[in-house]
Amino acid sequence: MSFIKQKLLFVGAVLILILAAVAFVFIPALGGSASGKILEFGKWNGKPIEYIEDTFFVRQFQYMANSLQEQGGELDQFNHYRVMRSAFSAAVLRLAILDELESAGYRPSQALINRYLLPYYMDQNGKYSARIFEETPEITRSQRRNLVTEELTAQRYIEDVFGTPDREFGLKISSKETELLAQMAGPQRSFNYVSFSTSDYPESEILSFGKANEDLFVKYSFTLVTADSLSAIKNVEKRISREEVSFDDAVVNYSTRIGTNEKGKLSKSLRTDINTLFSDADDLAAVLALAPGETSEPVMAGKVYALVRCDEAPVSPDFADAAVISAVRSYMNLNERGRIEEYFMNQAKAFAETARLQGFDNACELNGLQKNSTPHFSINFGNVELLSQIPVQSHAAFSEAVRNEDFFKTAFSIPPASVSDPVLLGKEILVLQASEEKAADPQLSEIIALEYDRYASSWAMKTANDMFLSSDKLEDNFMETYLEYFLNRS
């Protein structure tokens, strides 16, 4: 159950990061191009997210960096970036929360603020000291009040929306929901399986398709002048026709070179690419009809306008050339997935029939396939961490299974020891044999009953975090700012 404990620790860590301790930190001045500058990593709803002393951004960075080092980690370039990014995300969340509460008109009462300020002004006996208060500089008292006010404001949102340790506030979980999740912990099944990968589509089939569709892989040689508007490309056409500029010079001086190299040569020039680029039938016909040395009238090439010059006669595909075979394979992966899947689906169906008649192990031996076996897992759509998970790390063929309803229906409906029909999972086609079924681990069911509401709160936090980080209110300049001022820092 160590993974359960780790997840619970993570939930606690999230809360700590959001409700960081009230503290003032000093950040060293940056040298080089950052010297004397206030670094702004972005904005939330127009409010800057700045890397300056005593901001929440800096306090979060300091807290996370210290935690990393206390656990034996090194604040190298990789971890520095990771911690900075996490602190930035936390700062976004903080500003978003404060924004929400400002819109709602919430402010903590002065009595509540004063109560949280008391520890700053207590004497050694734990009593409030007017002398300590009076001796504290006004600017320090103001900073403390502002910071405590902000922390209490954010805390109100977090407690109301996500709950408190005593579960008095926030998200409420139905006992029936918890019972249902506990039931979902079982039964658990383990499986034997074989996998047919569509990546293994044989070269002989590739060649067969290529030769049957040879026209698609004829190579053309075109040079293009491209422009963003029809008027611009017509202007270039006139200058070329008046011999004010050569076609090649027009490429250098006027072309936007969209889809071409610096000399204007079309980068993707197989017939299948030409068909895609010139989607208008008349434009396509005009381009394909060009003889070497001829130039087209203005045509649409994707989203731009173009003049097209044919440089050489088209070349038929050489199916002994590895580059041609690769091009055919790429085309089929993109446009003929059904054909490839059908090929392996037929093989998988034949294997399943053999396995039912002669046994799973014998079918593997007869077909030269490796039998794989999984540990036990339950029906867990999305691989939720509270339940036993599909082992995608050790069984990559199951990567697409975690959100595939048909997979779970097939895997958990076949009788024990039975063989399934083939299941398509992305690039893999699996045939399963139900190996063993057992009840849920009693300890797991007990933990679910006790801790499900904490997990639900954590999921709600992640949802809120994702929502704010993808909001139109966020102007995220983190990457460019970090690269300019922090990468390869000495």
Secondary structure, DSSP 8 states (H G I E B T S, - for coil): -HHHHHHHHHHHHHHHHHT------------GGGTT--EEEEEETTEEEEE-TT-HHHHHHHHHHHHHHHTT----HHHHHHHHHHHHHHHHHHHHHHHHHHHHT----HHHHHHHHGGGGB-TTS-B-HHHHHHS-HHHHHHHHHHHHHHHHHHHHHHHHH--TTS-SS----HHHHHHHHHHT--EEEEEEEEEEGGG--HHHHHHHHHHTGGGG-EEEEEEEEESSHHHHHHHHHHHHTTSS-HHHHHHHT---TTB-TT-BBS--BHHHHHHH--SHHHHHHHHT--TT-B---EEETTEEEEEEEEEEEE---TTSHHHHHHHHHHHHHH-HHHHHHHHHHHHHHHHHHHHHH-HHHHHHHHT---EE---B---TT--TTS----TTT-GGGTTTTT-HHHHHHHTTS-TT-B---EEETTEEEEEEEEEEE---HHHHHHHHHHHHHHHHHHHHHHHHHHHHTSTTEEE-HHHHHHHHTTT--
